[in-house]
Amino acid sequence: MSSRARLALAAAALGVACSLSPLARAEEPAEVAAEPAPAAAAPAAPVPFTAPAPVVQTVPFGAPAAAPVPAPVSAPATPTRAAPSSAPAEGEGEERPKPGQWYGYQTLAVDAGALALVAMSVRAESGEVALAALGTYVIGPPIVHFAHGNVAKGFGDLGLRVGLPVGGALVGAGLGCVLGGCAGGDFAGLAAAFGALVGGASGGVTAMILDWALLSREPGRQPRERKDARRWPVSLTPSLAVTPTGGAMGVGGVF
């Protein structure tokens, strides 16, 4: 083949190559787009758990192993119950003091006898009977109180029967003197005497009424103290503890 023919073939090959280069460039993005996406990274494999090696305690040959110390043992508590108390609850079933018996009719009878003697003394105009009436009025009722064991009331009644008539007589005499004109007048002494008589009689009657209503009553009976009411509940609890070095025992209670 001649050189001219070779040049013509080379030129034709070069033209074909130039015509194919744009097509190759157009197909290149499609190839890139068609390339598959990279796969996701696979998860890491779990690290296997390794248990720690057991600690082995070495005991020298020939040495005895130490025995475990036993825990202290406590005996079960057995509380001792006290005997049930039959005492009533506070404020429940308590005996209240009973009021004493009234004996005012006895002092009233003595006073009635004294008034009868007064009437006899006025009628008979006898001073001895008047003194007997006065003694019966002053001493008779206190003796009745003493007979019933009311010594304090007896002396109190004696003070009333002496003090009230005397005080009433003094007050009545003073009022009679003021009203009758004690400074001078025909009826000055008569007014004072009448006032003393009325005041003394009023005081005596007041003492009688107080004696009949308030003083003439026996002492109230106090309730008997129950023996079981003084019993207190008692509870005892024994305890026992045992240790390697010894033991302990005790008793506890509630009183």
Order of alpha helices (4+ residues) and beta strands (2+ residues): alpha-beta-alpha-alpha-alpha-alpha-beta-beta
